[in-house]
Amino acid sequence: MVETVDGKTMFDGSNIERVITNNFYIRYDQTVNSETWIQFKNKNYNIVVSQDFEERNEILKLPAYERGLSNNPVNFS
């Protein structure tokens, strides 16, 4: 299942702001983490974090953002 998200941001481990564009819900897979990515409708999405939905080891919620030049993060210090 895919859910379109509007206006939610998260910060990754290097304190870079990531704008979440979609939440993906998949069957639980312990090998999926923030270093993997998703291809959906000919677009690639970087996973920000892998969340065990309701902590039942059945479904993963994967907040993600679309890869590409238009979504490069900017970190103002």
C-alpha positions, -999 to 999 in steps of 0.1 A, spaced: 0 0 0 12 35 -8 1 66 11 10 101 -2 22 124 25 20 162 24 43 184 45 60 160 68 98 162 73 123 141 92 160 145 101 184 117 93 215 108 113 236 136 98 210 162 107 198 167 71 162 175 66 143 150 45 108 158 31 87 126 32 67 122 0 52 87 5 46 61 32 50 25 18 35 -4 37 50 -39 29 50 -73 45 76 -76 72 111 -82 59 140 -79 84 165 -71 56 147 -38 47 162 -8 63 171 29 56 200 18 33 176 1 8 153 18 -16 120 13 -34 111 14 -70 74 23 -77 59 34 -110 93 40 -126 105 62 -97 130 55 -70 124 63 -34 149 64 -5 137 49 27 142 72 57 134 47 84 120 12 87 92 10 112 76 -23 125 39 -13 122 22 -21 155 54 -41 165 39 -74 153 65 -84 127 38 -84 100 39 -51 83 66 -25 78 59 12 74 85 29 52 85 67 52 104 76 20 112 105 -4 116 105 -41 152 103 -53 164 129 -78 179 164 -83 146 181 -75 147 167 -39 183 172 -29 183 182 8 197 215 19 212 220 54 216 256 65 239 260 95 
